[in-house]
């Protein structure tokens, strides 16, 4: 996915560079015309055409941003339920402008905040497509966290503390808007760690937490992922991949090219998991998601910029965190939803965490036909288990 992202960013950047060149060309022509160096009607016409083209492109971008929306909820008869809500909302959280989507069949239902993976990932559209069933039971909120998707331009100095503070502020907003004392949390991959951070800092705000693709120890995860990719490549006789992995050296990585070194084994593991016959509905529909109505043209670019640049800047800040050591006593019920074939977030670490975890209630749920994303691989079962754990239905 990171390589697809790079291709799209290069393509879109080339288009942006072309527009920039055209703008400079127009400015140069206008200056020369004013100085009387070029006065032919033909040059004036060319300048006007170029300016019109640029204005049209800028207008299309602006319109796409302004008209971005999350589709209305409709029932089986095509009618909007009386108390339904479907909104994109721009908020200011601790001085940072960020976006959320809010979707549900009944605004009086419990509020459920979904924390996307990354850092830098946006899953507004993906959750809407994959977990629509939850919208019948909850008011489902998706948050484009700082540095991701629609919230990409929130500054460069982002840390785990940034997400914790802004997540706390967002929770307060949701509690006040929907008149709730507490809300529910789901976190996937990076979001599974962020969810733990939030319930540890603000336990009074949450009924319960579900972590899926659960991250435990970030540095150890990278070492295990690297070793697993090397093992699979060797078993397959994939000499080229073995050599490339060894050339990069053992993970975890640091520095400005960390994301590209990590992408080598992460993409390899993703491809491996998707190829397993035991795993159903094996992957994200990235193009469907990025083309969804929630994202304007700039958002579509930032969809990938967040994955690459935010991940590169933030992820390596997390290497010192180990939930088994740092977050083993919590005051909120915890449910871990684990894919049996998850090679991205090793389930052995999640099992160890579950054993040492002290919480009012805890439960480990296995998804036998899933890898890193049970909410995609087995979305029907995932929704049923969420409803069972949170609502007891």
C-alpha positions in Angstrom: 0.0 0.0 0.0 2.9 2.4 0.7 4.2 1.9 -2.8 0.8 2.6 -4.3 0.7 5.7 -2.1 4.1 6.8 -3.3 3.0 6.4 -7.0 -0.1 8.5 -6.4 1.7 11.2 -4.5 4.4 11.4 -7.2 1.6 11.7 -9.8 -0.3 14.3 -7.9 2.8 16.2 -7.1 3.8 16.3 -10.8 0.4 17.8 -11.5 0.9 20.4 -8.8 4.4 21.2 -10.2 2.9 21.6 -13.7 0.4 24.1 -12.3 3.2 26.0 -10.5 5.2 26.2 -13.7 2.1 27.5 -15.6 1.6 30.1 -12.9 5.2 31.3 -13.2 4.9 31.4 -16.9 1.8 33.5 -16.7 3.4 35.9 -14.3 6.4 36.2 -16.6 4.3 36.9 -19.6 2.2 39.4 -17.8 5.3 41.3 -16.6 6.7 41.3 -20.1 3.4 42.5 -21.6 3.3 45.3 -19.0 6.8 46.4 -20.0 5.8 46.4 -23.6 8.2 43.7 -24.6 5.4 41.5 -25.9 2.3 43.2 -27.1 0.9 40.8 -29.7 -2.7 39.8 -29.3 -1.7 36.1 -29.6 0.5 36.2 -26.5 -2.2 38.0 -24.6 -4.7 35.2 -25.6 -2.2 32.5 -24.5 -1.8 34.2 -21.1 -5.6 34.4 -20.7 -6.1 30.7 -21.6 -3.3 29.6 -19.2 -4.8 31.7 -16.4 -8.3 30.3 -17.1 -7.0 26.8 -17.0 -5.3 27.3 -13.6 -8.4 29.1 -12.2 -10.5 26.1 -13.4 -8.2 23.6 -11.6 -8.1 25.6 -8.5 -11.9 25.9 -8.6 -12.3 22.2 -9.1 -10.2 21.5 -6.0 -12.1 24.1 -4.0 -15.5 22.7 -5.0 -14.4 19.1 -4.2 -13.3 20.1 -0.7 -16.5 22.1 -0.1 -18.8 19.3 -1.4 -17.1 16.5 0.5 -19.7 14.7 2.6 -20.7 11.4 4.2 -23.7 9.8 2.5 -27.1 10.0 4.2 -28.3 6.9 6.0 -31.3 5.2 4.4 -33.3 2.2 5.4 -34.3 -0.8 3.2 -37.1 1.3 1.6 -34.7 4.2 0.7 -36.1 6.4 3.5 -34.0 8.4 6.0 -34.7 7.1 9.6 -36.4 9.8 11.7 -33.5 10.3 14.1 -30.6 9.4 11.8 -27.4 11.5 11.7 -24.8 11.6 8.9 -22.4 14.5 9.2 -18.8 15.6 8.5 -17.8 18.0 11.3 -14.8 20.3 11.5 -13.6 20.8 15.1 -10.8 22.7 16.8 -9.2 20.4 19.4 -6.5 22.1 21.5 -6.0 24.7 18.8 -5.7 22.1 16.0 -8.3 21.9 13.3 -9.5 18.4 12.7 -12.4 16.4 11.1 -14.7 13.7 12.3 -17.6 11.8 10.6 -20.7 11.0 12.7 -23.1 8.3 11.5 -26.0 6.5 13.1 -29.6 5.5 12.7 -30.6 7.1 16.0 -28.9 10.0 17.7 -30.0 8.7 21.0 -28.0 5.5 20.7 -24.7 5.1 22.6 -21.7 6.9 21.1 -18.8 4.7 19.7 -15.5 6.4 18.7 -13.4 4.4 16.2 -9.6 5.0 16.3 -7.9 4.4 13.0 -4.5 2.8 12.5 -1.3 4.5 11.5 -0.2 6.9 12.9 -1.4 8.8 9.9 -4.2 6.6 8.7 -7.7 7.6 7.8 -10.6 5.1 7.8 -13.7 7.3 7.6 -14.9 5.6 4.4 -13.5 2.1 5.3 -15.5 1.9 8.5 -18.6 3.2 6.8 -18.4 0.5 4.2 -17.3 -2.4 6.4 -19.1 -1.8 9.7 -22.4 -0.3 8.6 -24.2 -2.7 10.9 -22.8 -0.8 13.9 -24.5 2.4 12.8 -27.9 0.7 13.7 -26.8 0.3 17.3 -24.4 3.2 17.9 -23.7 6.7 16.9 -20.4 5.8 15.1 -17.7 8.5 15.1 -14.6 8.3 13.0 -11.7 10.7 13.7 -9.1 11.8 11.3 -6.3 12.2 13.8 -3.7 14.9 13.6 -1.5 14.4 10.5 -4.0 12.1 8.7 -6.5 12.5 5.9 -8.7 15.6 6.3 -6.7 16.6 9.4 -3.3 16.3 7.7 -2.4 20.0 8.1 -2.3 20.2 11.8 1.3 20.9 12.3 4.5 18.9 12.2 5.3 18.5 15.9 3.0 15.5 16.6 3.7 13.0 19.3 1.7 10.4 21.2 0.8 13.1 23.8 -0.8 15.1 20.9 -3.1 12.2 20.2 -3.9 11.6 23.8 -4.8 15.3 24.5 -6.8 15.7 21.3 -8.6 12.3 21.8 -9.6 13.5 25.3 -10.9 16.8 23.9 -12.8 15.0 21.2 -14.4 12.7 23.8 -15.5 15.7 25.9 -17.1 17.2 22.7 -19.0 14.0 22.0 -20.2 13.6 25.6 -21.5 17.1 25.6 -23.1 17.1 22.2 -24.9 13.8 22.7 -25.5 14.2 26.4 -23.6 11.1 27.4 -21.6 10.5 30.6 -19.4 8.0 28.9 -18.7 6.7 25.4 -17.4 3.4 23.9 -14.0 3.0 22.1 -12.7 0.8 19.4 -9.0 1.0 18.2 -7.4 -0.9 15.4 -3.6 -1.3 15.0 -2.0 2.0 16.2 -5.5 3.0 17.3 -5.5 0.0 19.6 -2.6 1.5 21.5 -4.1 5.0 21.5 -7.3 3.6 22.9 -5.3 2.1 25.9 -3.6 5.5 26.4 -7.0 7.2 26.5 -8.7 4.9 28.9 -5.6 5.0 31.2 -5.6 8.9 31.2 -9.4 9.4 31.2 -11.0 6.3 32.6 -14.1 8.2 33.7 -15.0 8.9 30.1 -15.3 5.4 28.7 -17.7 2.4 29.2 -15.3 0.0 27.6 -12.6 -0.5 25.0 -12.1 -3.0 22.1 -8.6 -3.4 20.7 -8.1 -5.2 17.4 -4.8 -5.8 15.6 -3.6 -4.9 19.1 -0.2 -3.3 19.4 1.7 -4.0 22.5 5.4 -3.4 22.2 6.3 -1.3 19.2 10.0 -2.0 19.0 9.6 -5.7 19.6 6.8 -5.8 17.0 9.2 -4.5 14.4 11.8 -7.0 15.3 9.3 -9.9 15.1 7.8 -8.6 11.8 11.2 -8.3 10.2 12.2 -11.8 11.3 8.9 -13.2 10.1 9.2 -11.7 6.7 12.8 -13.0 6.4 11.6 -16.5 7.4 8.8 -16.5 4.9 11.1 -15.2 2.1 13.6 -17.9 2.9 10.9 -20.7 2.9 9.7 -19.5 -0.5 13.2 -19.3 -1.9 12.7 -15.6 -2.5 16.4 -14.8 -2.7 15.8 -11.2 -3.9 13.6 -10.4 -0.9 16.1 -12.0 1.6 18.9 -10.0 0.2 16.9 -6.7 0.3 15.8 -7.3 3.9 19.4 -8.2 5.0 20.7 -5.1 3.2 18.4 -2.9 5.3 19.5 -4.6 8.5 17.4 -5.7 11.4 14.4 -3.5 12.4 13.4 -1.3 14.1 14.6 1.6 11.9 15.2 5.3 12.6 15.6 8.4 10.5 13.9 10.0 7.5 13.8 6.8 5.4 12.4 4.6 8.2 9.0 4.3 6.5 10.5 2.9 3.3 12.6 0.3 5.0 9.6 -0.8 7.2 7.4 -0.9 4.1 9.6 -3.6 2.6 8.7 -6.2 5.2 5.2 -4.8 6.1 4.1 -5.0 2.5 5.6 -8.5 2.2 3.7 -9.7 5.3 0.5 -8.0 4.0 0.8 -9.9 0.7 1.5 -13.1 2.6 -1.5 -12.7 4.9 -3.8 -11.9 1.9 -2.6 -15.1 0.2 -3.6 -17.4 3.0 -6.7 -19.5 2.1 -7.8 -19.4 5.7 -8.2 -15.6 5.6 -11.5 -14.3 4.2 -12.1 -10.9 2.6 -8.4 -10.5 2.8 -7.7 -6.8 2.3 -8.6 -3.2 2.3 -10.3 -1.7 -0.7 -8.0 1.3 -0.8 -9.1 2.7 -4.1 -12.8 2.5 -3.1 -12.0 4.2 0.2 -9.8 7.1 -1.2 -12.4 7.8 -3.9 -15.2 8.0 -1.4 -17.2 11.2 -0.9 -15.7 12.0 2.5 -12.5 13.1 0.8 -12.1 16.2 -1.5 -9.1 16.2 -4.0 -6.7 17.6 -1.4 -7.9 15.1 1.2 -7.3 12.3 -1.3 -3.7 13.4 -1.6 -3.4 13.7 2.2 -4.9 10.3 2.5 -1.6 9.0 1.4 0.7 11.7 2.7 -0.5 10.9 6.2 0.3 7.2 5.8 3.8 8.0 4.6 5.0 11.2 6.3 3.1 11.1 9.6 3.9 7.4 10.1 7.6 8.1 9.4 7.7 11.0 11.9 5.6 9.6 14.7 6.0 5.8 14.7 9.6 5.7 15.7 8.7 7.9 18.8 6.7 4.9 20.1 9.6 2.4 20.3 10.0 2.8 24.1 6.4 1.8 24.9 5.4 -1.7 26.1 1.8 -2.1 27.3 2.8 -5.2 29.3 5.0 -3.0 31.5 3.4 0.5 31.2 -0.3 -0.1 31.0 -1.1 -3.4 32.8 -3.6 -2.0 35.3 -6.7 -0.3 33.9 -10.1 0.8 35.2 -12.1 0.2 32.1 -13.4 -3.2 30.7 -11.0 -4.4 27.9 -11.8 -6.7 25.0 -9.1 -7.9 22.6 -10.3 -9.0 19.1 -7.4 -10.9 17.5 -7.0 -12.4 14.1 -5.6 -15.9 14.2 -3.2 -15.2 11.3 -2.1 -11.7 12.2 1.6 -11.3 11.3 1.6 -7.5 11.6 0.8 -7.2 15.3 2.1 -10.6 16.7 -0.7 -12.2 18.7 1.8 -13.7 21.1 2.5 -10.3 22.5 -1.3 -9.6 22.8 -1.7 -12.9 24.7 1.1 -12.0 27.1 -0.5 -8.6 27.7 -3.9 -10.2 28.3 -2.4 -12.5 30.9 -0.8 -9.6 32.9 -3.7 -7.2 32.4 -5.7 -6.2 35.5 -9.1 -4.7 34.4 -12.6 -4.8 35.8 -13.5 -7.1 32.9 -11.4 -8.6 30.2 -12.1 -10.9 27.3 -10.1 -12.3 24.4 -12.0 -13.1 21.2 -10.3 -15.0 18.4 -11.3 -14.5 14.7 -10.3 -17.8 13.0 -10.5 -16.4 9.5 -8.8 -13.1 10.0 -5.3 -11.6 9.9 -4.5 -8.0 11.0 -8.0 -6.6 10.4 -10.8 -8.8 11.7 -13.2 -5.8 11.2 -12.6 -6.2 7.5 -11.9 -10.0 7.2 -14.9 -11.1 9.3 -17.0 -7.9 9.5 -20.3 -9.7 10.3 -18.8 -11.5 13.3 -16.9 -8.4 14.3 -20.1 -6.4 14.5 -21.9 -9.1 16.5 -19.1 -9.4 19.0 -19.0 -5.6 19.4 -22.7 -5.5 20.1 -22.4 -8.5 22.5 -19.4 -7.0 24.5 -20.7 -3.5 24.7 -24.4 -3.8 24.8 -24.9 -7.4 26.0 -27.2 -8.2 23.1 
